[in-house]
Amino acid sequence: MSNKYWGWGLEDDEFYLRIRDGDLNLTRVANLTTDRSNTFLHVHGIERKRDYAVVTKDQRAIKRKRDYVSGLNSVRYNITARRILSFGDARVHVVDVSLHCDMTWTPYCKLPKR
């Protein structure tokens, strides 16, 4: 996953493109009760406007460019929780993280003070 799309909701889109470009097979469980609109849990209130804020003048152009530089090898985070969930016979490890905001790489990861 790219670190360039912090808070824009494009992280999962970039992840999908990396899966596709790697010729990996992406399938969806047949009896899954979620869809594209609600599979990923976004833990933040509706008052958070970071997803829509324009902080830098070239932000919109950056938003649609592929990031071939950053990823899991360069992201900084703290693990805040771990749990194991079961889906039928499958066990899934879920890890909650708090991402480090790198103002040099992603100056839009923090909203400017009003």
N, CA, C and O atoms as a GROMACS GRO file, in nm:
protein
  456
    1MET      N    1   0.083  -0.118   0.000
    1MET     CA    2   0.000   0.000   0.000
    1MET      C    3   0.088   0.125   0.000
    1MET      O    4   0.198   0.126   0.056
    2SER      N    5   0.037   0.225  -0.062
    2SER     CA    6   0.110   0.351  -0.068
    2SER      C    7   0.085   0.433   0.057
    2SER      O    8  -0.020   0.423   0.120
    3ASN      N    9   0.183   0.513   0.093
    3ASN     CA   10   0.168   0.606   0.205
    3ASN      C   11   0.130   0.744   0.155
    3ASN      O   12   0.107   0.834   0.236
    4LYS      N   13   0.124   0.764   0.025
    4LYS     CA   14   0.106   0.896  -0.034
    4LYS      C   15  -0.039   0.946  -0.024
    4LYS      O   16  -0.063   1.066  -0.036
    5TYR      N   17  -0.133   0.858  -0.003
    5TYR     CA   18  -0.274   0.896  -0.010
    5TYR      C   19  -0.340   0.906   0.126
    5TYR      O   20  -0.459   0.880   0.140
    6TRP      N   21  -0.265   0.943   0.224
    6TRP     CA   22  -0.309   0.952   0.363
    6TRP      C   23  -0.442   1.025   0.374
    6TRP      O   24  -0.452   1.142   0.338
    7GLY      N   25  -0.545   0.955   0.424
    7GLY     CA   26  -0.672   1.019   0.455
    7GLY      C   27  -0.758   1.056   0.338
    7GLY      O   28  -0.862   1.120   0.357
    8TRP      N   29  -0.721   1.019   0.217
    8TRP     CA   30  -0.802   1.057   0.101
    8TRP      C   31  -0.898   0.948   0.060
    8TRP      O   32  -0.984   0.972  -0.024
    9GLY      N   33  -0.888   0.831   0.118
    9GLY     CA   34  -0.974   0.722   0.077
    9GLY      C   35  -0.924   0.652  -0.049
    9GLY      O   36  -0.995   0.569  -0.105
   10LEU      N   37  -0.805   0.684  -0.095
   10LEU     CA   38  -0.749   0.619  -0.214
   10LEU      C   39  -0.649   0.511  -0.179
   10LEU      O   40  -0.595   0.445  -0.268
   11GLU      N   41  -0.622   0.491  -0.050
   11GLU     CA   42  -0.526   0.388  -0.011
   11GLU      C   43  -0.568   0.252  -0.064
   11GLU      O   44  -0.486   0.177  -0.117
   12ASP      N   45  -0.696   0.219  -0.050
   12ASP     CA   46  -0.742   0.088  -0.095
   12ASP      C   47  -0.742   0.079  -0.248
   12ASP      O   48  -0.720  -0.029  -0.302
   13ASP      N   49  -0.766   0.190  -0.318
   13ASP     CA   50  -0.759   0.189  -0.464
   13ASP      C   51  -0.616   0.160  -0.510
   13ASP      O   52  -0.594   0.081  -0.602
   14GLU      N   53  -0.520   0.224  -0.445
   14GLU     CA   54  -0.379   0.202  -0.479
   14GLU      C   55  -0.340   0.057  -0.448
   14GLU      O   56  -0.266  -0.005  -0.524
   15PHE      N   57  -0.389   0.004  -0.337
   15PHE     CA   58  -0.361  -0.135  -0.300
   15PHE      C   59  -0.415  -0.230  -0.407
   15PHE      O   60  -0.348  -0.326  -0.444
   16TYR      N   61  -0.536  -0.204  -0.455
   16TYR     CA   62  -0.595  -0.286  -0.561
   16TYR      C   63  -0.507  -0.283  -0.687
   16TYR      O   64  -0.482  -0.387  -0.748
   17LEU      N   65  -0.460  -0.164  -0.725
   17LEU     CA   66  -0.376  -0.152  -0.844
   17LEU      C   67  -0.245  -0.229  -0.828
   17LEU      O   68  -0.195  -0.288  -0.923
   18ARG      N   69  -0.190  -0.228  -0.707
   18ARG     CA   70  -0.067  -0.304  -0.683
   18ARG      C   71  -0.093  -0.454  -0.692
   18ARG      O   72  -0.009  -0.529  -0.743
   19ILE      N   73  -0.207  -0.499  -0.644
   19ILE     CA   74  -0.243  -0.641  -0.656
   19ILE      C   75  -0.257  -0.678  -0.803
   19ILE      O   76  -0.204  -0.780  -0.847
   20ARG      N   77  -0.328  -0.595  -0.879
   20ARG     CA   78  -0.348  -0.620  -1.021
   20ARG      C   79  -0.215  -0.619  -1.097
   20ARG      O   80  -0.190  -0.708  -1.178
   21ASP      N   81  -0.132  -0.520  -1.071
   21ASP     CA   82  -0.004  -0.509  -1.141
   21ASP      C   83   0.091  -0.624  -1.106
   21ASP      O   84   0.180  -0.657  -1.184
   22GLY      N   85   0.072  -0.684  -0.991
   22GLY     CA   86   0.154  -0.798  -0.951
   22GLY      C   87   0.100  -0.930  -1.001
   22GLY      O   88   0.150  -1.037  -0.964
   23ASP      N   89  -0.003  -0.925  -1.087
   23ASP     CA   90  -0.067  -1.044  -1.142
   23ASP      C   91  -0.117  -1.139  -1.033
   23ASP      O   92  -0.114  -1.261  -1.049
   24LEU      N   93  -0.163  -1.081  -0.922
   24LEU     CA   94  -0.221  -1.161  -0.815
   24LEU      C   95  -0.371  -1.174  -0.837
   24LEU      O   96  -0.432  -1.086  -0.898
   25ASN      N   97  -0.429  -1.280  -0.787
   25ASN     CA   98  -0.572  -1.304  -0.803
   25ASN      C   99  -0.646  -1.243  -0.685
   25ASN      O  100  -0.613  -1.272  -0.570
   26LEU      N  101  -0.743  -1.162  -0.712
   26LEU     CA  102  -0.824  -1.100  -0.607
   26LEU      C  103  -0.966  -1.153  -0.619
   26LEU      O  104  -1.033  -1.134  -0.720
   27THR      N  105  -1.011  -1.221  -0.514
   27THR     CA  106  -1.147  -1.276  -0.515
   27THR      C  107  -1.221  -1.229  -0.391
   27THR      O  108  -1.161  -1.188  -0.292
   28ARG      N  109  -1.351  -1.236  -0.399
   28ARG     CA  110  -1.437  -1.196  -0.288
   28ARG      C  111  -1.511  -1.320  -0.239
   28ARG      O  112  -1.562  -1.399  -0.319
   29VAL      N  113  -1.517  -1.335  -0.109
   29VAL     CA  114  -1.588  -1.448  -0.050
   29VAL      C  115  -1.734  -1.442  -0.093
   29VAL      O  116  -1.794  -1.334  -0.092
   30ALA      N  117  -1.791  -1.554  -0.130
   30ALA     CA  118  -1.927  -1.558  -0.185
   30ALA      C  119  -2.033  -1.509  -0.086
   30ALA      O  120  -2.126  -1.440  -0.126
   31ASN      N  121  -2.022  -1.544   0.041
   31ASN     CA  122  -2.126  -1.511   0.137
   31ASN      C  123  -2.093  -1.388   0.222
   31ASN      O  124  -2.148  -1.370   0.330
   32LEU      N  125  -2.005  -1.303   0.174
   32LEU     CA  126  -1.968  -1.182   0.246
   32LEU      C  127  -2.087  -1.087   0.251
   32LEU      O  128  -2.154  -1.066   0.149
   33THR      N  129  -2.114  -1.031   0.367
   33THR     CA  130  -2.232  -0.944   0.382
   33THR      C  131  -2.200  -0.798   0.358
   33THR      O  132  -2.289  -0.713   0.370
   34THR      N  133  -2.075  -0.765   0.326
   34THR     CA  134  -2.039  -0.627   0.295
   34THR      C  135  -2.012  -0.614   0.146
   34THR      O  136  -2.001  -0.713   0.074
   35ASP      N  137  -2.003  -0.489   0.100
   35ASP     CA  138  -1.973  -0.464  -0.040
   35ASP      C  139  -1.865  -0.356  -0.051
   35ASP      O  140  -1.800  -0.323   0.048
   36ARG      N  141  -1.846  -0.302  -0.170
   36ARG     CA  142  -1.741  -0.202  -0.192
   36ARG      C  143  -1.756  -0.080  -0.103
   36ARG      O  144  -1.657  -0.016  -0.067
   37SER      N  145  -1.879  -0.047  -0.066
   37SER     CA  146  -1.902   0.077   0.009
   37SER      C  147  -1.880   0.062   0.159
   37SER      O  148  -1.868   0.163   0.228
   38ASN      N  149  -1.876  -0.060   0.211
   38ASN     CA  150  -1.868  -0.074   0.357
   38ASN      C  151  -1.778  -0.188   0.406
   38ASN      O  152  -1.792  -0.232   0.520
   39THR      N  153  -1.688  -0.236   0.322
   39THR     CA  154  -1.600  -0.344   0.365
   39THR      C  155  -1.495  -0.296   0.463
   39THR      O  156  -1.466  -0.364   0.562
   40PHE      N  157  -1.436  -0.179   0.438
   40PHE     CA  158  -1.333  -0.126   0.526
   40PHE      C  159  -1.394  -0.033   0.630
   40PHE      O  160  -1.469   0.058   0.596
   41LEU      N  161  -1.361  -0.057   0.755
   41LEU     CA  162  -1.410   0.027   0.864
   41LEU      C  163  -1.323   0.151   0.874
   41LEU      O  164  -1.201   0.142   0.892
   42HIS      N  165  -1.385   0.266   0.863
   42HIS     CA  166  -1.314   0.393   0.878
   42HIS      C  167  -1.347   0.449   1.015
   42HIS      O  168  -1.459   0.492   1.041
   43VAL      N  169  -1.248   0.447   1.104
   43VAL     CA  170  -1.271   0.484   1.243
   43VAL      C  171  -1.244   0.633   1.260
   43VAL      O  172  -1.135   0.674   1.301
   44HIS      N  173  -1.343   0.713   1.228
   44HIS     CA  174  -1.337   0.857   1.252
   44HIS      C  175  -1.478   0.913   1.240
   44HIS      O  176  -1.565   0.854   1.175
   45GLY      N  177  -1.497   1.025   1.302
   45GLY     CA  178  -1.628   1.088   1.301
   45GLY      C  179  -1.656   1.158   1.170
   45GLY      O  180  -1.564   1.187   1.093
   46ILE      N  181  -1.783   1.186   1.144
   46ILE     CA  182  -1.821   1.252   1.020
   46ILE      C  183  -1.773   1.397   1.015
   46ILE      O  184  -1.770   1.458   0.908
   47GLU      N  185  -1.736   1.451   1.131
   47GLU     CA  186  -1.689   1.590   1.134
   47GLU      C  187  -1.546   1.604   1.080
   47GLU      O  188  -1.502   1.716   1.054
   48ARG      N  189  -1.475   1.494   1.065
   48ARG     CA  190  -1.338   1.501   1.014
   48ARG      C  191  -1.342   1.531   0.865
   48ARG      O  192  -1.398   1.455   0.786
   49LYS      N  193  -1.283   1.641   0.828
   49LYS     CA  194  -1.286   1.684   0.688
   49LYS      C  195  -1.152   1.666   0.618
   49LYS      O  196  -1.134   1.717   0.507
   50ARG      N  197  -1.059   1.595   0.680
   50ARG     CA  198  -0.927   1.578   0.619
   50ARG      C  199  -0.938   1.516   0.480
   50ARG      O  200  -0.859   1.549   0.392
   51ASP      N  201  -1.034   1.427   0.460
   51ASP     CA  202  -1.048   1.360   0.332
   51ASP      C  203  -1.074   1.459   0.218
   51ASP      O  204  -1.043   1.430   0.102
   52TYR      N  205  -1.130   1.573   0.251
   52TYR     CA  206  -1.172   1.668   0.149
   52TYR      C  207  -1.091   1.797   0.152
   52TYR      O  208  -1.107   1.882   0.064
   53ALA      N  209  -1.005   1.812   0.249
   53ALA     CA  210  -0.929   1.936   0.264
   53ALA      C  211  -0.822   1.948   0.156
   53ALA      O  212  -0.757   1.849   0.121
   54VAL      N  213  -0.804   2.066   0.106
   54VAL     CA  214  -0.695   2.093   0.012
   54VAL      C  215  -0.590   2.172   0.089
   54VAL      O  216  -0.613   2.286   0.130
   55VAL      N  217  -0.475   2.110   0.110
   55VAL     CA  218  -0.370   2.170   0.191
   55VAL      C  219  -0.255   2.221   0.104
   55VAL      O  220  -0.194   2.323   0.135
   56THR      N  221  -0.226   2.150  -0.005
   56THR     CA  222  -0.120   2.194  -0.095
   56THR      C  223  -0.177   2.216  -0.234
   56THR      O  224  -0.275   2.152  -0.271
   57LYS      N  225  -0.116   2.306  -0.311
   57LYS     CA  226  -0.170   2.341  -0.442
   57LYS      C  227  -0.165   2.226  -0.542
   57LYS      O  228  -0.250   2.219  -0.632
   58ASP      N  229  -0.069   2.135  -0.529
   58ASP     CA  230  -0.059   2.023  -0.623
   58ASP      C  231  -0.121   1.894  -0.570
   58ASP      O  232  -0.099   1.787  -0.626
   59GLN      N  233  -0.198   1.906  -0.466
   59GLN     CA  234  -0.256   1.788  -0.401
   59GLN      C  235  -0.347   1.709  -0.495
   59GLN      O  236  -0.341   1.587  -0.498
   60ARG      N  237  -0.430   1.777  -0.572
   60ARG     CA  238  -0.523   1.708  -0.662
   60ARG      C  239  -0.446   1.630  -0.770
   60ARG      O  240  -0.484   1.519  -0.806
   61ALA      N  241  -0.340   1.689  -0.822
   61ALA     CA  242  -0.259   1.621  -0.923
   61ALA      C  243  -0.188   1.499  -0.863
   61ALA      O  244  -0.182   1.394  -0.926
   62ILE      N  245  -0.136   1.514  -0.744
   62ILE     CA  246  -0.068   1.404  -0.675
   62ILE      C  247  -0.165   1.289  -0.651
   62ILE      O  248  -0.128   1.172  -0.658
   63LYS      N  249  -0.287   1.325  -0.622
   63LYS     CA  250  -0.390   1.228  -0.583
   63LYS      C  251  -0.410   1.118  -0.687
   63LYS      O  252  -0.438   1.004  -0.651
   64ARG      N  253  -0.396   1.151  -0.813
   64ARG     CA  254  -0.423   1.053  -0.919
   64ARG      C  255  -0.297   0.990  -0.978
   64ARG      O  256  -0.306   0.911  -1.073
   65LYS      N  257  -0.180   1.023  -0.924
   65LYS     CA  258  -0.056   0.962  -0.972
   65LYS      C  259  -0.026   0.835  -0.892
   65LYS      O  260  -0.050   0.830  -0.771
   66ARG      N  261   0.025   0.734  -0.961
   66ARG     CA  262   0.065   0.612  -0.892
   66ARG      C  263   0.189   0.639  -0.809
   66ARG      O  264   0.277   0.715  -0.848
   67ASP      N  265   0.194   0.576  -0.694
   67ASP     CA  266   0.310   0.588  -0.605
   67ASP      C  267   0.388   0.458  -0.610
   67ASP      O  268   0.342   0.355  -0.560
   68TYR      N  269   0.504   0.462  -0.671
   68TYR     CA  270   0.589   0.344  -0.683
   68TYR      C  271   0.703   0.345  -0.581
   68TYR      O  272   0.791   0.260  -0.586
   69VAL      N  273   0.702   0.442  -0.489
   69VAL     CA  274   0.812   0.460  -0.397
   69VAL      C  275   0.780   0.410  -0.256
   69VAL      O  276   0.854   0.329  -0.201
   70SER      N  277   0.670   0.457  -0.200
   70SER     CA  278   0.641   0.424  -0.060
   70SER      C  279   0.561   0.295  -0.050
   70SER      O  280   0.509   0.244  -0.149
   71GLY      N  281   0.552   0.245   0.072
   71GLY     CA  282   0.476   0.123   0.096
   71GLY      C  283   0.502   0.070   0.236
   71GLY      O  284   0.542   0.145   0.325
   72LEU      N  285   0.478  -0.057   0.254
   72LEU     CA  286   0.495  -0.117   0.386
   72LEU      C  287   0.639  -0.107   0.436
   72LEU      O  288   0.663  -0.107   0.557
   73ASN      N  289   0.733  -0.098   0.344
   73ASN     CA  290   0.874  -0.090   0.385
   73ASN      C  291   0.912   0.047   0.438
   73ASN      O  292   1.019   0.062   0.497
   74SER      N  293   0.827   0.148   0.420
   74SER     CA  294   0.863   0.283   0.464
   74SER      C  295   0.760   0.348   0.556
   74SER      O  296   0.785   0.457   0.608
   75VAL      N  297   0.646   0.285   0.576
   75VAL     CA  298   0.544   0.345   0.662
   75VAL      C  299   0.585   0.333   0.809
   75VAL      O  300   0.642   0.232   0.851
   76ARG      N  301   0.555   0.436   0.887
   76ARG     CA  302   0.582   0.433   1.031
   76ARG      C  303   0.448   0.432   1.104
   76ARG      O  304   0.358   0.508   1.071
   77TYR      N  305   0.438   0.343   1.202
   77TYR     CA  306   0.311   0.327   1.272
   77TYR      C  307   0.334   0.268   1.410
   77TYR      O  308   0.441   0.214   1.440
   78ASN      N  309   0.232   0.280   1.495
   78ASN     CA  310   0.229   0.213   1.625
   78ASN      C  311   0.109   0.120   1.625
   78ASN      O  312   0.000   0.158   1.582
   79ILE      N  313   0.128   0.000   1.674
   79ILE     CA  314   0.017  -0.094   1.686
   79ILE      C  315  -0.062  -0.058   1.810
   79ILE      O  316  -0.006  -0.051   1.920
   80THR      N  317  -0.192  -0.035   1.794
   80THR     CA  318  -0.276   0.005   1.907
   80THR      C  319  -0.363  -0.109   1.959
   80THR      O  320  -0.408  -0.104   2.074
   81ALA      N  321  -0.387  -0.211   1.877
   81ALA     CA  322  -0.467  -0.326   1.922
   81ALA      C  323  -0.447  -0.441   1.824
   81ALA      O  324  -0.416  -0.422   1.707
   82ARG      N  325  -0.466  -0.563   1.876
   82ARG     CA  326  -0.462  -0.684   1.794
   82ARG      C  327  -0.577  -0.774   1.838
   82ARG      O  328  -0.610  -0.780   1.957
   83ARG      N  329  -0.636  -0.842   1.742
   83ARG     CA  330  -0.739  -0.940   1.776
   83ARG      C  331  -0.750  -1.044   1.664
   83ARG      O  332  -0.707  -1.020   1.551
   84ILE      N  333  -0.806  -1.157   1.697
   84ILE     CA  334  -0.825  -1.263   1.600
   84ILE      C  335  -0.975  -1.282   1.581
   84ILE      O  336  -1.048  -1.300   1.678
   85LEU      N  337  -1.019  -1.279   1.457
   85LEU     CA  338  -1.159  -1.301   1.424
   85LEU      C  339  -1.171  -1.430   1.347
   85LEU      O  340  -1.078  -1.470   1.276
   86SER      N  341  -1.284  -1.496   1.360
   86SER     CA  342  -1.308  -1.620   1.287
   86SER      C  343  -1.421  -1.601   1.187
   86SER      O  344  -1.526  -1.544   1.220
   87PHE      N  345  -1.398  -1.648   1.066
   87PHE     CA  346  -1.499  -1.648   0.960
   87PHE      C  347  -1.510  -1.792   0.912
   87PHE      O  348  -1.431  -1.836   0.828
   88GLY      N  349  -1.608  -1.864   0.964
   88GLY     CA  350  -1.617  -2.006   0.933
   88GLY      C  351  -1.495  -2.076   0.988
   88GLY      O  352  -1.467  -2.070   1.108
   89ASP      N  353  -1.422  -2.144   0.901
   89ASP     CA  354  -1.301  -2.215   0.942
   89ASP      C  355  -1.176  -2.128   0.936
   89ASP      O  356  -1.068  -2.170   0.977
   90ALA      N  357  -1.189  -2.008   0.884
   90ALA     CA  358  -1.072  -1.920   0.868
   90ALA      C  359  -1.056  -1.828   0.988
   90ALA      O  360  -1.153  -1.771   1.038
   91ARG      N  361  -0.932  -1.816   1.033
   91ARG     CA  362  -0.900  -1.720   1.140
   91ARG      C  363  -0.824  -1.604   1.078
   91ARG      O  364  -0.732  -1.624   0.998
   92VAL      N  365  -0.864  -1.483   1.114
   92VAL     CA  366  -0.804  -1.363   1.057
   92VAL      C  367  -0.744  -1.280   1.170
   92VAL      O  368  -0.809  -1.256   1.271
   93HIS      N  369  -0.621  -1.236   1.152
   93HIS     CA  370  -0.556  -1.148   1.248
   93HIS      C  371  -0.583  -1.004   1.207
   93HIS      O  372  -0.548  -0.962   1.096
   94VAL      N  373  -0.645  -0.928   1.296
   94VAL     CA  374  -0.676  -0.787   1.270
   94VAL      C  375  -0.583  -0.702   1.357
   94VAL      O  376  -0.574  -0.723   1.478
   95VAL      N  377  -0.516  -0.608   1.295
   95VAL     CA  378  -0.422  -0.521   1.366
   95VAL      C  379  -0.466  -0.377   1.346
   95VAL      O  380  -0.476  -0.330   1.232
   96ASP      N  381  -0.493  -0.306   1.455
   96ASP     CA  382  -0.524  -0.163   1.449
   96ASP      C  383  -0.394  -0.086   1.464
   96ASP      O  384  -0.311  -0.119   1.549
   97VAL      N  385  -0.376   0.017   1.381
   97VAL     CA  386  -0.253   0.095   1.387
   97VAL      C  387  -0.284   0.244   1.392
   97VAL      O  388  -0.388   0.290   1.346
   98SER      N  389  -0.191   0.316   1.448
   98SER     CA  390  -0.192   0.462   1.445
   98SER      C  391  -0.075   0.504   1.356
   98SER      O  392   0.040   0.475   1.388
   99LEU      N  393  -0.106   0.570   1.245
   99LEU     CA  394  -0.002   0.607   1.149
   99LEU      C  395   0.072   0.732   1.192
   99LEU      O  396   0.013   0.824   1.248
  100HIS      N  397   0.202   0.735   1.163
  100HIS     CA  398   0.284   0.854   1.187
  100HIS      C  399   0.264   0.949   1.069
  100HIS      O  400   0.272   0.907   0.954
  101CYS      N  401   0.240   1.073   1.097
  101CYS     CA  402   0.221   1.175   0.993
  101CYS      C  403   0.358   1.232   0.955
  101CYS      O  404   0.420   1.301   1.035
  102ASP      N  405   0.403   1.202   0.834
  102ASP     CA  406   0.530   1.253   0.784
  102ASP      C  407   0.502   1.377   0.700
  102ASP      O  408   0.463   1.367   0.584
  103MET      N  409   0.521   1.494   0.759
  103MET     CA  410   0.488   1.620   0.694
  103MET      C  411   0.575   1.648   0.571
  103MET      O  412   0.537   1.730   0.487
  104THR      N  413   0.689   1.582   0.559
  104THR     CA  414   0.773   1.600   0.442
  104THR      C  415   0.716   1.525   0.323
  104THR      O  416   0.710   1.577   0.212
  105TRP      N  417   0.674   1.402   0.346
  105TRP     CA  418   0.623   1.316   0.239
  105TRP      C  419   0.476   1.345   0.208
  105TRP      O  420   0.437   1.347   0.092
  106THR      N  421   0.397   1.368   0.312
  106THR     CA  422   0.253   1.394   0.294
  106THR      C  423   0.213   1.514   0.378
  106THR      O  424   0.160   1.497   0.488
  107PRO      N  425   0.235   1.636   0.330
  107PRO     CA  426   0.205   1.756   0.408
  107PRO      C  427   0.057   1.775   0.436
  107PRO      O  428   0.020   1.861   0.516
  108TYR      N  429  -0.027   1.697   0.372
  108TYR     CA  430  -0.172   1.707   0.391
  108TYR      C  431  -0.223   1.610   0.496
  108TYR      O  432  -0.344   1.600   0.515
  109CYS      N  433  -0.135   1.537   0.566
  109CYS     CA  434  -0.182   1.440   0.665
  109CYS      C  435  -0.233   1.509   0.792
  109CYS      O  436  -0.301   1.446   0.873
  110LYS      N  437  -0.202   1.635   0.808
  110LYS     CA  438  -0.259   1.714   0.919
  110LYS      C  439  -0.323   1.839   0.860
  110LYS      O  440  -0.263   1.907   0.777
  111LEU      N  441  -0.442   1.866   0.904
  111LEU     CA  442  -0.510   1.987   0.856
  111LEU      C  443  -0.443   2.110   0.916
  111LEU      O  444  -0.398   2.107   1.030
  112PRO      N  445  -0.437   2.218   0.840
  112PRO     CA  446  -0.384   2.342   0.898
  112PRO      C  447  -0.475   2.393   1.008
  112PRO      O  448  -0.596   2.372   1.003
  113LYS      N  449  -0.416   2.460   1.106
  113LYS     CA  450  -0.497   2.515   1.216
  113LYS      C  451  -0.578   2.632   1.165
  113LYS      O  452  -0.530   2.713   1.084
  114ARG      N  453  -0.700   2.641   1.213
  114ARG     CA  454  -0.789   2.750   1.169
  114ARG      C  455  -0.774   2.869   1.256
  114ARG      O  456  -0.841   2.970   1.234
   0.00000   0.00000   0.00000
